[in-house]
């Protein structure tokens, strides 16, 4: 129920009408709804006694700021605030907005469920699946656009989750005295054990002590941005270190004494 429906004796706060006001009150006509209301001369002098309620004042201000538009769907002329008339194409209602274009029906390739999309949305999404869930179920294994040839096999995942893998990381850190082999950073919680031979491609070398190097978070990210995450070669690590260390299978320290690493 609006404030207009609760005026006068219909208002729960009604206390008996004009006798509530002092003898000096004046009757005025609301500039928005034309209903009469009581107010005081002091408010009239201040220019405040124009509307019978706060809601009428808000409605009057909105009407002043409104503009006339034509609905792009049904052709109906309607009135709306300027703040809402910023779009290139405007609609008078949500129903017209929903029906703004002819929707096309498609069939999901995963669950065979029928669904509809607007032409532009269908073109952007390729309209093959009804939801992200169905797309995720369909794009698995070799059907995924991100398929890399099966590097992430079960053996690789099991190895990374094993206690032996955690022990391998610890051994690599201790050997390098918890220092980045590239920049010498030794901040706690900032180090990574980098594989010289990619563990995704060479699972059998995953726990070899000589197949690991200590990199800080920044250097490790920088390496993989340059050489990729799976297809890098041992020579890439050698080049990344600037020739300071010679790599055969693992590492053979050359020039480590200059960096304080033994």
Backbone bond lengths (Angstrom), bond angles and torsions (degrees), N, CA, C in turn:
res aa  C-N    CA-C-N  psi(-1)  N-CA   C-N-CA  omega(-1)  CA-C   N-CA-C  phi
1 X - - - 1.466 - - 1.523 109.47 -
2 X 1.352 117.84 133.67 1.458 121.78 -177.70 1.520 111.19 -82.61
3 X 1.346 116.39 169.41 1.468 121.56 177.83 1.516 111.90 -64.57
4 X 1.339 116.76 -29.25 1.467 121.06 -179.36 1.525 110.11 -65.68
5 X 1.311 118.77 -35.87 1.465 123.10 -179.60 1.519 112.69 -75.88
6 X 1.330 117.74 -8.74 1.454 120.76 -176.64 1.530 111.64 -114.67
7 X 1.321 116.99 30.85 1.450 120.05 179.76 1.516 111.23 -84.64
8 X 1.346 113.69 158.90 1.451 119.89 173.15 1.511 113.31 59.86
9 X 1.340 116.52 -134.33 1.467 121.24 -176.49 1.515 112.70 -67.10
10 X 1.352 117.74 -15.24 1.464 120.57 178.57 1.525 112.42 -80.85
11 X 1.336 115.61 -11.68 1.465 119.78 -179.77 1.525 110.35 -78.62
12 X 1.358 117.90 131.18 1.480 120.35 179.30 1.518 113.02 -57.64
13 X 1.352 117.28 -24.20 1.464 121.16 -179.01 1.532 112.58 -93.07
14 X 1.337 118.87 13.52 1.473 123.49 -178.08 1.527 110.37 -61.40
15 X 1.358 116.53 129.72 1.472 120.56 -177.69 1.519 112.84 -120.30
16 X 1.301 117.80 14.26 1.462 118.42 172.80 1.511 115.96 117.67
17 X 1.273 120.87 8.24 1.454 122.22 172.65 1.510 115.33 87.69
18 X 1.355 117.43 -148.63 1.471 122.71 -171.40 1.517 115.06 -55.69
19 X 1.342 118.65 -26.94 1.466 119.54 -178.79 1.540 111.54 -63.22
20 X 1.346 116.26 -19.19 1.469 119.94 178.33 1.519 110.63 -66.68
21 X 1.357 116.45 -33.53 1.454 120.80 -178.72 1.526 110.30 -83.98
22 X 1.291 116.37 159.63 1.469 120.65 177.37 1.524 109.61 -73.45
23 X 1.329 116.06 169.68 1.455 120.20 -178.41 1.517 111.75 -64.92
24 X 1.331 117.13 -19.30 1.459 119.27 -177.71 1.507 114.40 -87.56
25 X 1.361 119.14 4.91 1.464 121.28 -178.42 1.518 110.89 -71.40
26 X 1.299 115.60 153.17 1.464 121.56 -177.15 1.530 108.89 -124.78
27 X 1.310 116.43 143.95 1.461 122.14 178.03 1.523 109.14 -85.76
28 X 1.289 115.66 133.03 1.473 121.93 -179.48 1.528 109.68 -129.27
29 X 1.338 115.46 163.33 1.461 121.38 177.82 1.523 109.06 -111.55
30 X 1.293 116.33 128.18 1.466 122.02 -178.94 1.527 110.10 -63.77
31 X 1.294 117.09 131.17 1.471 122.06 -177.85 1.525 112.64 -73.39
32 X 1.319 116.43 -11.88 1.470 119.04 -179.06 1.528 112.49 -102.45
33 X 1.345 117.68 -49.43 1.471 120.14 -174.99 1.524 113.25 -109.32
34 X 1.356 117.80 -0.75 1.468 124.07 177.46 1.528 114.29 64.27
35 X 1.307 117.98 16.46 1.467 119.35 177.07 1.529 109.36 -89.15
36 X 1.330 116.69 153.99 1.460 121.46 -178.64 1.522 110.44 -87.99
37 X 1.344 114.78 145.98 1.455 120.73 177.68 1.522 109.45 -149.96
38 X 1.337 116.86 158.99 1.447 123.15 -178.87 1.534 110.33 -95.39
39 X 1.328 115.51 139.59 1.458 120.17 177.00 1.517 109.47 -150.01
40 X 1.313 118.00 179.19 1.458 122.49 -176.87 1.526 110.54 -108.75
41 X 1.329 117.46 149.73 1.469 121.08 -179.45 1.527 113.51 -56.72
42 X 1.343 116.58 -34.01 1.460 119.67 -179.59 1.527 111.65 -62.43
43 X 1.310 116.14 -33.66 1.468 119.41 178.77 1.522 110.93 -74.29
44 X 1.339 115.48 -32.04 1.466 119.21 178.61 1.527 109.72 -67.86
45 X 1.329 117.32 -40.58 1.460 121.26 178.76 1.524 111.80 -62.34
46 X 1.335 115.87 -34.87 1.469 120.31 179.96 1.527 112.31 -80.99
47 X 1.314 116.05 -4.92 1.464 119.85 -179.44 1.516 113.92 75.58
48 X 1.352 116.89 25.55 1.462 120.69 -176.49 1.522 113.35 -99.71
49 X 1.325 117.47 -17.47 1.473 120.52 -173.28 1.522 111.45 -91.85
50 X 1.300 117.66 60.13 1.458 121.83 179.81 1.518 112.99 -102.72
51 X 1.328 116.22 -28.30 1.456 119.95 -174.85 1.528 110.22 -128.02
52 X 1.310 115.79 151.05 1.462 120.34 -176.56 1.519 112.99 -78.04
53 X 1.329 117.60 -17.78 1.465 120.57 -178.58 1.534 109.91 -155.13
54 X 1.321 114.76 167.33 1.467 120.23 178.43 1.519 110.84 -64.94
55 X 1.335 116.80 -35.00 1.460 120.64 -178.93 1.528 111.17 -66.01
56 X 1.353 116.57 -39.96 1.465 119.99 177.61 1.526 110.73 -65.38
57 X 1.332 116.73 -36.89 1.459 120.17 177.84 1.522 111.05 -63.66
58 X 1.338 117.09 -44.10 1.472 121.82 178.98 1.521 111.09 -63.93
59 X 1.349 116.29 -43.72 1.468 120.56 -179.73 1.519 111.22 -63.93
60 X 1.344 116.88 -38.30 1.463 120.66 179.64 1.524 111.50 -67.97
61 X 1.344 116.69 -39.61 1.464 120.31 178.99 1.522 110.90 -66.11
62 X 1.331 116.27 -40.28 1.472 120.23 178.75 1.523 111.45 -65.14
63 X 1.334 115.90 -37.43 1.460 119.92 -179.45 1.519 110.70 -67.13
64 X 1.360 116.11 -36.23 1.453 120.65 179.23 1.526 111.61 -65.94
65 X 1.333 115.71 -35.51 1.462 120.86 -176.66 1.533 112.68 -89.22
66 X 1.321 117.68 -1.37 1.460 121.60 -174.94 1.521 112.01 -80.00
67 X 1.328 115.04 160.10 1.466 122.02 176.89 1.522 108.87 -131.13
68 X 1.321 115.85 156.80 1.461 121.51 178.58 1.524 109.54 -92.82
69 X 1.334 115.89 130.51 1.455 122.12 179.77 1.520 110.16 -130.71
70 X 1.323 115.42 165.75 1.471 121.49 177.21 1.521 108.33 -117.20
71 X 1.317 117.31 127.64 1.470 122.32 -178.73 1.523 109.70 -64.49
72 X 1.322 116.68 130.62 1.465 121.89 -178.42 1.521 112.06 -73.04
73 X 1.343 117.01 -14.14 1.465 120.28 -177.24 1.531 112.30 -97.16
74 X 1.360 116.52 -53.65 1.468 120.01 -174.03 1.527 113.16 -105.40
75 X 1.343 118.11 -8.20 1.458 121.03 179.05 1.511 114.46 79.41
76 X 1.325 118.30 5.55 1.465 122.40 -178.44 1.526 110.34 -75.60
77 X 1.340 116.60 138.80 1.464 120.70 176.41 1.528 108.77 -86.76
78 X 1.319 116.26 132.44 1.461 119.88 -178.25 1.526 110.10 -142.55
79 X 1.326 115.28 165.06 1.457 123.17 -176.03 1.522 109.33 -111.20
80 X 1.339 117.57 132.32 1.464 120.72 -178.90 1.531 109.89 -147.58
81 X 1.348 118.82 154.15 1.469 120.85 178.16 1.533 111.43 -62.00
82 X 1.335 116.46 150.60 1.464 121.21 -179.28 1.525 111.92 -58.52
83 X 1.338 115.74 -34.01 1.458 119.68 -178.09 1.515 112.82 -63.34
84 X 1.342 116.96 -22.71 1.476 120.74 -179.46 1.521 111.93 -99.27
85 X 1.309 117.17 -0.89 1.467 120.85 -177.46 1.524 111.09 -104.59
86 X 1.326 117.15 42.03 1.463 121.18 -176.42 1.524 112.35 -100.77
87 X 1.329 117.23 -12.05 1.469 120.61 -178.43 1.534 110.15 -77.21
88 X 1.339 115.56 154.88 1.465 120.05 177.76 1.520 110.86 -68.64
89 X 1.356 115.88 -35.02 1.465 121.78 178.24 1.516 107.76 -121.99
90 X 1.333 117.92 130.06 1.462 122.53 -176.64 1.520 111.03 -119.79
91 X 1.330 115.47 150.32 1.463 122.47 -179.49 1.517 109.45 -129.45
92 X 1.335 116.13 145.78 1.459 121.05 -175.37 1.517 113.20 -77.79
93 X 1.335 118.59 -20.42 1.460 121.51 -177.49 1.524 110.10 -153.80
94 X 1.323 115.13 169.23 1.466 119.83 177.85 1.521 111.08 -66.84
95 X 1.337 116.19 -33.82 1.467 119.88 179.39 1.532 110.75 -61.54
96 X 1.335 116.07 -41.73 1.469 119.72 178.28 1.526 110.94 -68.98
97 X 1.332 116.48 -34.98 1.466 119.75 179.06 1.520 110.43 -65.82
98 X 1.339 117.59 -41.23 1.467 121.67 179.34 1.525 110.69 -64.58
99 X 1.320 117.27 -36.81 1.467 121.97 -176.80 1.536 112.51 -92.52
100 X 1.348 116.69 17.44 1.460 120.26 -174.49 1.532 113.24 -65.73
101 X 1.332 118.24 -21.00 1.467 120.44 178.16 1.524 109.37 -142.36
102 X 1.300 115.28 163.00 1.471 120.44 179.63 1.521 108.62 -79.28
103 X 1.314 116.94 120.66 1.462 121.94 -178.36 1.527 110.52 -84.16
104 X 1.312 115.44 146.17 1.466 121.64 -176.99 1.522 109.50 -112.12
105 X 1.299 116.62 138.21 1.465 121.02 -179.09 1.536 110.22 -93.32
106 X 1.346 115.16 135.78 1.460 121.84 179.07 1.531 109.34 -128.92
107 X 1.335 114.33 168.21 1.466 120.66 178.34 1.525 108.65 -122.12
108 X 1.329 116.55 125.53 1.459 121.79 -177.64 1.531 110.53 -65.48
109 X 1.322 117.06 131.33 1.461 121.25 -178.92 1.518 112.98 -74.43
110 X 1.349 116.80 -14.64 1.451 120.10 -178.52 1.530 112.62 -96.02
111 X 1.341 117.35 -51.20 1.475 120.76 -176.04 1.523 113.34 -108.40
112 X 1.338 117.81 -1.38 1.473 123.46 179.24 1.525 113.43 64.41
113 X 1.324 117.67 17.26 1.464 121.66 179.05 1.521 109.69 -83.06
114 X 1.357 116.37 140.30 1.464 120.60 178.39 1.529 109.38 -81.75
115 X 1.335 116.79 140.34 1.458 121.73 177.19 1.518 108.99 -147.84
116 X 1.337 116.59 160.24 1.465 121.37 -177.11 1.519 110.06 -119.96
117 X 1.335 115.45 147.45 1.457 122.05 178.16 1.522 109.43 -143.35
118 X 1.336 115.41 152.77 1.458 119.92 172.71 1.529 108.33 -70.81
119 X 1.332 118.67 152.70 1.473 121.21 -177.20 1.516 114.14 -53.02
120 X 1.355 118.33 -46.05 1.459 120.76 -178.11 1.524 111.01 -65.96
121 X 1.344 116.75 -39.95 1.460 120.65 178.85 1.524 110.60 -66.27
122 X 1.318 116.30 -40.09 1.465 120.87 179.21 1.520 111.30 -63.23
123 X 1.339 116.50 -38.07 1.460 120.44 179.36 1.525 111.26 -68.31
124 X 1.327 116.76 -38.33 1.464 120.82 -179.09 1.522 111.78 -72.02
125 X 1.324 118.24 -37.62 1.465 122.26 -176.48 1.521 113.70 -93.72
126 X 1.306 117.38 -5.34 1.459 122.13 -179.15 1.524 112.23 70.30
127 X 1.333 117.56 -3.66 1.473 124.36 171.03 1.516 114.39 48.84
128 X 1.326 117.70 43.93 1.464 120.44 178.72 1.524 112.98 -101.05
129 X 1.331 116.29 -27.71 1.458 120.13 -175.85 1.524 110.29 -130.87
130 X 1.329 116.31 148.35 1.465 121.29 -176.54 1.518 112.62 -80.54
131 X 1.326 118.17 -18.37 1.459 121.10 -177.28 1.532 110.45 -155.71
132 X 1.342 116.39 167.85 1.460 121.13 176.64 1.526 110.64 -66.33
133 X 1.330 116.41 -31.27 1.457 120.00 179.26 1.525 110.80 -62.75
134 X 1.325 116.67 -46.51 1.462 120.67 178.92 1.531 111.12 -65.72
135 X 1.316 117.07 -38.11 1.460 120.59 178.17 1.527 110.34 -63.25
136 X 1.356 116.59 -41.75 1.461 120.65 178.85 1.517 112.39 -64.76
137 X 1.346 116.48 -37.25 1.468 120.43 178.50 1.529 111.37 -69.24
138 X 1.329 115.82 -34.11 1.470 119.65 -177.99 1.529 112.04 -79.36
139 X 1.312 116.74 -35.57 1.468 121.12 -176.17 1.519 110.12 -89.92
140 X 1.285 116.40 69.81 1.462 122.11 178.04 1.521 109.84 -126.13
141 X 1.330 114.49 149.97 1.463 118.98 177.18 1.509 112.19 60.41
142 X 1.303 117.14 -135.05 1.463 122.40 -176.65 1.521 112.15 -68.39
143 X 1.349 118.69 -16.71 1.466 121.71 179.11 1.528 112.33 -80.71
144 X 1.322 117.36 -8.80 1.461 120.49 -179.05 1.523 110.83 -80.14
145 X 1.369 117.63 138.14 1.469 120.10 176.56 1.528 112.11 -64.37
146 X 1.337 117.57 -18.99 1.468 121.81 -179.45 1.524 112.65 -95.66
147 X 1.318 116.77 12.98 1.468 120.94 -177.39 1.525 110.69 -61.45
148 X 1.321 117.75 127.89 1.461 123.38 -177.25 1.528 113.19 -111.80
149 X 1.299 116.71 13.99 1.452 119.54 177.37 1.520 114.13 97.80
150 X 1.314 117.47 14.79 1.460 119.82 175.27 1.505 114.96 85.73
151 X 1.365 118.36 27.94 1.467 120.42 -179.96 1.520 111.44 -66.27
152 X 1.313 116.55 -35.69 1.453 119.93 -177.28 1.535 110.32 -85.98
153 X 1.299 115.49 66.48 1.462 119.35 178.88 1.528 109.63 -83.63
154 X 1.329 115.68 175.13 1.460 120.73 -175.53 1.532 111.78 -65.90
155 X 1.330 118.02 -34.53 1.459 120.85 -179.63 1.529 110.85 -64.62
156 X 1.313 115.65 -39.90 1.462 120.52 179.09 1.522 111.21 -63.63
157 X 1.343 117.17 -44.08 1.465 121.21 -179.61 1.522 111.38 -67.91
158 X 1.329 116.22 -39.53 1.467 120.00 178.89 1.529 110.86 -63.76
159 X 1.330 115.55 -38.45 1.461 119.74 -178.08 1.523 111.27 -64.59
160 X 1.322 117.23 -44.63 1.455 120.57 -179.19 1.525 112.29 -64.76
161 X 1.325 117.54 -27.35 1.466 121.21 -178.26 1.525 113.04 -92.39
162 X 1.335 117.47 0.18 1.462 120.84 -174.67 1.529 112.50 -84.88
163 X 1.324 118.62 153.89 1.469 121.94 175.47 1.534 111.91 -61.92
164 X 1.348 116.63 -31.75 1.458 120.92 179.30 1.533 111.16 -63.18
165 X 1.338 115.49 -34.79 1.469 119.08 179.87 1.531 110.39 -67.67
166 X 1.326 116.79 -40.64 1.466 120.43 178.08 1.532 110.65 -64.41
167 X 1.316 115.68 -36.81 1.471 119.81 178.08 1.518 110.35 -67.69
168 X 1.331 116.06 -37.53 1.473 120.64 177.72 1.530 110.90 -61.73
169 X 1.323 117.28 -44.35 1.471 121.38 177.93 1.522 110.49 -59.41
170 X 1.310 115.74 -44.04 1.459 120.13 -178.73 1.527 111.33 -62.72
171 X 1.363 115.60 -41.74 1.470 119.97 179.34 1.527 111.08 -63.31
172 X 1.348 117.19 -39.86 1.461 121.50 179.27 1.531 110.22 -64.34
173 X 1.324 116.98 -43.87 1.467 121.16 178.95 1.531 111.53 -62.86
174 X 1.336 116.10 -43.73 1.466 119.80 -178.52 1.517 111.31 -66.44
175 X 1.325 117.19 -39.35 1.459 120.44 179.01 1.522 111.01 -62.90
176 X 1.350 116.20 -39.10 1.461 120.69 -179.93 1.524 112.45 -89.22
177 X 1.342 116.72 8.01 1.467 123.30 178.60 1.533 112.04 54.99
178 X 1.344 113.93 38.88 1.465 121.80 175.41 1.521 111.99 53.32
179 X 1.353 114.85 44.49 1.461 121.16 176.99 1.523 109.96 -129.50
180 X 1.317 115.46 142.11 1.465 120.90 176.16 1.520 108.82 -66.75
181 X 1.342 118.29 129.13 1.468 121.70 -178.89 1.528 112.05 -73.50
182 X 1.342 116.79 -9.86 1.464 120.06 179.60 1.527 111.61 -95.89
183 X 1.350 117.20 -51.40 1.464 119.40 -173.44 1.523 113.65 -118.21
184 X 1.343 117.61 -6.91 1.452 120.28 178.49 1.519 114.80 83.75
185 X 1.327 118.44 6.91 1.466 121.96 179.50 1.522 109.57 -61.56
186 X 1.337 117.18 133.93 1.467 120.59 -179.22 1.527 111.76 -129.52
187 X 1.333 117.39 29.66 1.464 120.90 178.90 1.527 110.24 -71.30
188 X 1.312 116.03 139.00 1.457 120.25 178.54 1.516 112.66 -68.05
189 X 1.331 117.07 139.30 1.459 121.68 -179.90 1.510 114.34 75.35
190 X 1.329 117.24 8.57 1.462 121.01 -176.21 1.526 112.44 -115.33
191 X 1.339 117.44 10.12 1.462 121.07 -173.52 1.529 112.45 -108.54
192 X 1.330 114.12 149.96 1.465 122.07 177.58 1.523 109.26 -130.17
193 X 1.324 115.71 146.08 1.468 120.53 174.56 1.531 107.72 -93.41
194 X 1.300 116.86 109.26 1.463 122.80 -176.73 1.527 110.08 -92.17
195 X 1.352 116.71 135.59 1.465 121.87 176.29 1.518 110.30 -88.41
196 X 1.308 116.01 128.23 1.470 120.40 176.99 1.525 109.43 -70.14
197 X 1.335 115.66 -45.61 1.462 121.45 170.72 1.528 106.49 -96.85
198 X 1.324 117.89 123.35 1.461 122.54 -175.82 1.527 111.48 -52.70
199 X 1.325 116.39 125.35 1.462 120.36 -180.00 1.524 111.14 -69.18
200 X 1.315 116.97 -23.36 1.460 120.05 178.51 1.522 111.17 -70.11
201 X 1.349 117.50 -27.95 1.462 121.20 -178.45 1.520 112.03 -103.83
202 X 1.340 116.80 -28.29 1.469 120.28 -177.39 1.538 109.06 -125.73
203 X 1.337 114.71 74.64 1.471 120.03 -177.35 1.523 110.67 -62.16
204 X 1.329 116.54 -32.32 1.467 120.40 -176.15 1.531 112.41 -65.99
205 X 1.348 117.11 -19.79 1.463 120.53 178.43 1.534 112.34 -99.25
206 X 1.327 117.08 6.88 1.454 121.70 -172.27 1.509 114.77 -60.30
207 X 1.374 118.17 -32.14 1.463 121.21 -176.46 1.522 113.33 -108.43
208 X 1.343 116.21 11.65 1.458 119.55 176.90 1.529 109.57 -72.33
209 X 1.310 117.55 124.92 1.460 121.08 -178.30 1.507 113.17 -60.35
210 X 1.339 116.16 -34.55 1.464 119.84 -178.68 1.524 112.38 -78.76
211 X 1.351 116.84 -2.97 1.466 120.60 179.42 1.523 111.64 -97.47
212 X 1.310 117.51 17.91 1.453 119.86 -178.57 1.509 113.33 -128.06
213 X 1.308 116.37 148.24 1.460 124.12 176.64 1.524 108.51 -137.51
214 X 1.312 117.06 147.68 1.454 121.01 177.69 1.516 110.00 -92.18
215 X 1.341 115.39 121.19 1.456 122.27 174.91 1.524 108.80 -122.69
216 X 1.323 117.41 148.33 1.462 120.11 171.83 1.533 107.87 -77.77
217 X 1.298 115.70 169.24 1.454 120.91 -176.72 1.527 111.67 -58.73
218 X 1.322 116.84 -43.41 1.460 121.28 -178.10 1.527 112.24 -65.84
219 X 1.336 116.82 -45.82 1.471 120.75 -179.34 1.521 111.52 -68.28
220 X 1.335 116.55 -36.44 1.458 120.36 179.51 1.525 111.01 -64.90
221 X 1.343 116.24 -44.36 1.463 119.96 177.43 1.521 110.94 -63.46
222 X 1.323 116.57 -40.70 1.458 121.37 -179.04 1.534 110.78 -63.15
223 X 1.347 116.53 -40.64 1.461 120.38 179.94 1.525 110.89 -61.03
224 X 1.345 116.32 -48.82 1.465 119.60 -175.73 1.527 112.45 -72.43
225 X 1.325 118.09 -24.72 1.455 119.81 174.33 1.525 110.62 -69.39
226 X 1.335 116.35 -32.23 1.465 120.76 -179.27 1.531 111.46 -81.80
227 X 1.341 116.84 -45.79 1.474 120.87 -170.28 1.526 113.99 -109.35
228 X 1.335 118.01 0.88 1.457 120.06 179.27 1.519 112.27 89.33
229 X 1.327 116.07 173.72 1.461 120.98 -175.32 1.527 114.09 -98.94
230 X 1.339 118.22 -20.62 1.466 120.54 -175.91 1.524 114.28 -126.70
231 X 1.312 116.96 -36.03 1.470 120.30 -169.15 1.520 114.31 -95.97
232 X 1.312 118.14 16.84 1.466 119.73 179.88 1.530 110.48 -76.31
233 X 1.341 115.90 157.61 1.458 123.30 -178.42 1.538 110.30 -112.19
234 X 1.348 118.78 161.68 1.471 121.09 176.67 1.525 112.36 -55.93
235 X 1.342 116.60 -35.58 1.460 120.39 -179.52 1.528 111.73 -63.39
236 X 1.349 116.48 -26.17 1.463 120.29 179.20 1.528 110.73 -66.92
237 X 1.327 116.09 -38.68 1.466 119.40 177.76 1.525 110.28 -65.71
238 X 1.346 116.35 -40.75 1.466 121.70 177.29 1.530 110.75 -59.81
239 X 1.344 116.18 -44.49 1.467 120.57 179.63 1.525 111.00 -66.83
240 X 1.329 116.31 -37.41 1.463 121.00 -179.02 1.528 110.78 -65.05
241 X 1.340 116.66 -34.13 1.458 121.06 179.55 1.522 112.39 -81.30
242 X 1.320 117.18 0.87 1.455 121.05 175.83 1.513 114.11 72.70
243 X 1.347 118.09 26.15 1.455 121.82 177.84 1.516 113.71 76.14
244 X 1.308 119.08 12.65 1.462 120.72 -178.45 1.525 111.59 -78.15
245 X 1.344 116.29 -21.11 1.456 120.31 -179.51 1.520 109.63 -132.91
246 X 1.338 115.76 136.08 1.462 120.34 -178.61 1.524 108.76 -96.13
247 X 1.344 116.13 127.52 1.461 121.32 -176.80 1.529 110.16 -105.08
248 X 1.297 116.45 127.03 1.461 121.01 173.92 1.516 106.29 -106.92
249 X 1.324 118.06 -85.11 1.464 119.62 168.28 1.515 108.64 -100.90
250 X 1.303 114.11 -52.24 1.447 118.94 175.35 1.500 107.52 -103.95
251 X 1.356 118.20 -119.64 1.447 119.40 176.88 1.515 109.35 -130.37
252 X 1.286 115.28 146.16 1.456 121.23 171.42 1.516 105.90 -123.90
253 X 1.319 116.77 111.32 1.455 121.12 -170.94 1.517 111.50 -63.10
254 X 1.313 114.88 125.50 1.448 122.21 174.44 1.519 107.01 -131.19
255 X 1.306 116.84 117.27 1.455 119.85 -179.48 1.514 113.78 84.24
256 X 1.364 117.00 10.24 1.462 119.12 -178.82 1.523 111.31 -67.71
257 X 1.348 117.09 -30.39 1.461 119.11 -177.52 1.541 110.85 -62.66
258 X 1.351 114.92 -29.64 1.452 118.77 178.49 1.505 111.75 -69.41
259 X 1.386 116.21 -25.99 1.455 120.88 -178.09 1.528 111.72 -97.10
260 X 1.336 116.81 4.35 1.463 119.87 178.79 1.508 113.81 78.99
261 X 1.364 117.05 17.00 1.466 121.39 -179.37 1.524 107.85 -114.78
262 X 1.338 116.29 127.83 1.461 119.42 -179.46 1.515 109.99 -119.76
